[in-house]
Amino acid sequence: MLFTLLIAKYYNYLLLLVPLHFKFVNDIMTKPILEKLQWRYATKKFDRNKDLSEEKLQILKESFNLTATSYGLQPLKMVVISNPELKQKLVPLTMQQAQVNDASHVLVLCTETEMNSDFIEKHFNRVEATRNTPKEILEPFEDYLKVTFSEKEPEIIKQWMSKQAYLAMGNLLTVCAMEDIDACPIEGFEPEKYDELLELDKLGLQSVLVLAVGYRAEDDFFASLAKVRRGVDDVIIEFN
Ligand SMILES: Cc1cc2nc3c(=O)[nH]c(=O)nc-3n(C[C@H](O)[C@H](O)[C@H](O)COP(=O)(O)O)c2cc1C
């Protein structure tokens, strides 16, 4: 009773504390995110004896699938490699970067070799089934995309798909940081040779990017190096 009376009496003063409360919540929410992003680095030496749990791996698979893509078309697939012999074979195809052998898993981000009407149709069938959206509402956009993609040069479509793979990579890097998983994004590899080794053409895929994931070795020299970044003031332009 006394407590209620006190709240009623000082209600207006308590309201003044609300912005402070939000600032506090904001601080404790954003600080860990920035700390995690500071913690992550392109891991050069992985601990060969530490593997990702199935649970962590599942988080990465789902995060990959939840990546936003242009038109929502998801022209991507991810190959997950943990087989030791296969990982070893990747080293010479990856400019001798040992990360692909030592990491717990090697994720190969791939794009479809083709973006045709059939692929687009399957996407819209999923939208229809998932959201119960009537076909006649979806059809104009579906037809537009089929025409648009049929008119584009294959090289332009390839570039567009590759951009989606980079988005997935960015998403995975952040998720890894949040989940205390170490990762090394890798562009330094021979895509044609990966495609050949993994027989990706049989799956209608081509490799675009590699992400080695696992846990850093205690003696990875790169872990202790300070981050090198342009100043925030240098890279942000504000129009207020
Ligand atoms: C698309 C992309 C490709 C990269 N390729 C490689 C690579 O082949 N090998 C490597 O050791 N690091 C690679 N890196 C890591 C970058 O060198 C690294 O992210 C950058 O120097 C910033 O350092 P930090 O990630 O440790 O903060 C790549 C990064 C990106 C985003």
PDBQT file of the ligand as one rigid body, heavy atoms in Angstrom, charges set to zero:
ROOT
HETATM    1  C1  LIG A 301      35.818 -11.603 -49.004  1.00  0.00    +0.000 C 
HETATM    2  C2  LIG A 301      37.004 -11.830 -48.133  1.00  0.00    +0.000 A 
HETATM    3  C3  LIG A 301      38.026 -12.667 -48.560  1.00  0.00    +0.000 A 
HETATM    4  C4  LIG A 301      39.121 -12.936 -47.731  1.00  0.00    +0.000 A 
HETATM    5  N1  LIG A 301      40.062 -13.851 -48.128  1.00  0.00    +0.000 NA
HETATM    6  C5  LIG A 301      41.028 -14.211 -47.258  1.00  0.00    +0.000 A 
HETATM    7  C6  LIG A 301      41.940 -15.276 -47.557  1.00  0.00    +0.000 A 
HETATM    8  O1  LIG A 301      41.901 -15.877 -48.616  1.00  0.00    +0.000 OA
HETATM    9  N2  LIG A 301      42.831 -15.617 -46.613  1.00  0.00    +0.000 N 
HETATM   10  C7  LIG A 301      42.911 -14.986 -45.398  1.00  0.00    +0.000 A 
HETATM   11  O2  LIG A 301      43.745 -15.368 -44.572  1.00  0.00    +0.000 OA
HETATM   12  N3  LIG A 301      42.075 -13.956 -45.099  1.00  0.00    +0.000 NA
HETATM   13  C8  LIG A 301      41.143 -13.571 -45.985  1.00  0.00    +0.000 A 
HETATM   14  N4  LIG A 301      40.266 -12.574 -45.662  1.00  0.00    +0.000 N 
HETATM   15  C9  LIG A 301      40.393 -11.909 -44.344  1.00  0.00    +0.000 C 
HETATM   16  C10 LIG A 301      40.764 -10.437 -44.446  1.00  0.00    +0.000 C 
HETATM   17  O3  LIG A 301      42.107 -10.294 -44.805  1.00  0.00    +0.000 OA
HETATM   18  C11 LIG A 301      40.457  -9.803 -43.089  1.00  0.00    +0.000 C 
HETATM   19  O4  LIG A 301      39.077  -9.939 -42.848  1.00  0.00    +0.000 OA
HETATM   20  C12 LIG A 301      40.856  -8.332 -43.023  1.00  0.00    +0.000 C 
HETATM   21  O5  LIG A 301      42.230  -8.193 -43.125  1.00  0.00    +0.000 OA
HETATM   22  C13 LIG A 301      40.360  -7.669 -41.747  1.00  0.00    +0.000 C 
HETATM   23  O6  LIG A 301      40.866  -8.338 -40.621  1.00  0.00    +0.000 OA
HETATM   24  P1  LIG A 301      39.945  -9.014 -39.519  1.00  0.00    +0.000 P 
HETATM   25  O7  LIG A 301      38.878  -9.790 -40.262  1.00  0.00    +0.000 OA
HETATM   26  O8  LIG A 301      40.877  -9.921 -38.782  1.00  0.00    +0.000 OA
HETATM   27  O9  LIG A 301      39.369  -7.944 -38.667  1.00  0.00    +0.000 OA
HETATM   28  C14 LIG A 301      39.199 -12.297 -46.479  1.00  0.00    +0.000 A 
HETATM   29  C15 LIG A 301      38.177 -11.425 -46.072  1.00  0.00    +0.000 A 
HETATM   30  C16 LIG A 301      37.096 -11.207 -46.870  1.00  0.00    +0.000 A 
HETATM   31  C17 LIG A 301      35.985 -10.318 -46.372  1.00  0.00    +0.000 C 
ENDROOT
TORSDOF 0
